[in-house]
Amino acid sequence: MIVKTMSELIGNTPLLQIDFQGGAVKLFIKLEMFNPCGSMKDRMALSMINAAEHQADVFQGLNIVESSSGNTATALSMLSSERGHKFSAVMDGHAASEKMDAVRAYGGDVILVGSEEGKLLTADREELAHKLAEDDEYTYCMAQHDNPANPEGYRNLAEELISELGPDITCLISAIGTGGSLCGTARALRERIPDLQIIGVEPEGSIIFGGPAHNYLQSGTGTPDGASVGLVVDYDVVDDGRKVSDANAFAACRVLARLYGLMVGGSAGGSIYEAICYCISAPKGARVVTFACDAGTKYMDTIFNDAWLHKHVTDIDNHICRFEKILLENSNYQAQQNTARIARSQANRLAQLSAIATT
Ligand SMILES: Cc1ncc(COP(=O)(O)O)c(C=O)c1O
């Protein structure tokens, strides 16, 4: 494939299939880290930039500002460099340092709210982004939480799913932050599959599906206390909301990397954890879709760093063992690895995990 712009590479990401209940239930993980900036947010950034260019005098170029946990900022920064716009990201110290470095590498500015090592400050950074746009008539704030071009950016994702899987999808279960990816894909899919079940997954401590509110470490997803849930979250389209702890989300990240070679970030860890729990007891014939929102390589200093993980998540080793056992017992892992040696090592690992669980 030959392209003339990087943005032509956005979308058409592959699916990883994992079978449950002896193949009667199938989970399809849309590998969104294969987008050029490594996350699903490339899709909505492209859609929001196209919409903004449509409204503005593009011959002057745009001054774009946006509050972001990192992936939207990275994608907007890349697209701004491609289109000749100026981009400033308002970020906080909760964002992975790799994401701030990526924004700068693409030529964007990072305006840091709070300290580099600091907390999630969603409300503060959103307020600042809006203020910067209000103070300067040439600056355009993308306002991803309320911007209809955000969910609209996922229409292609829904079309890709239909073309790969047909209309035979029973459930979409995935992370919810602004709501763009889940609600945008869900609305487009429901045009073809009216009885599709939609489940949103947010971190424990996030307030989209109610309290109690507290801090959480999964990046990019949920809405923390003090920030408001935007217009893009469409409660009418979501059938059910689930909450996932940091411990279970991060345990899933670690186990998926070791068993399937699939290295994802924390929000995808949480989504895939909930999707797997769903698949284990789903009715036979269920075909479930979830999104790997971004790659684990963006979190080498946190989720994939042993010292960080042990410091920040109580009892993480037990969560990892528990989830590894669940996957080994319920998924097609064994069927995929059909040599006697690997089957033996799986049996040994299960025996070890049972011993750990009973001590
Ligand atoms: C890593 C990650 N996961 C999940 C989300 C939530 O996606 P959405 O805003 O489409 O609900 C985001 C959004 O920034 C993200 O960056």
The ligand as a Gaussian input file, in Angstrom:
#p B3LYP/6-31G(d) Opt

LIG

0 1
 C       -6.880000       5.157000      26.127000
 C       -8.301000       5.617000      26.050000
 N       -9.272000       4.770000      26.391000
 C      -10.572000       5.129000      26.373000
 C      -10.943000       6.405000      26.003000
 C      -12.391000       6.751000      26.021000
 O      -12.891000       6.879000      24.736000
 P      -14.104000       7.831000      24.401000
 O      -13.662000       9.231000      24.721000
 O      -14.388000       7.622000      22.967000
 O      -15.246000       7.428000      25.284000
 C       -9.955000       7.316000      25.630000
 C      -10.308000       8.686000      25.276000
 O       -9.487000       9.570000      25.282000
 C       -8.595000       6.918000      25.648000
 O       -7.607000       7.751000      25.288000

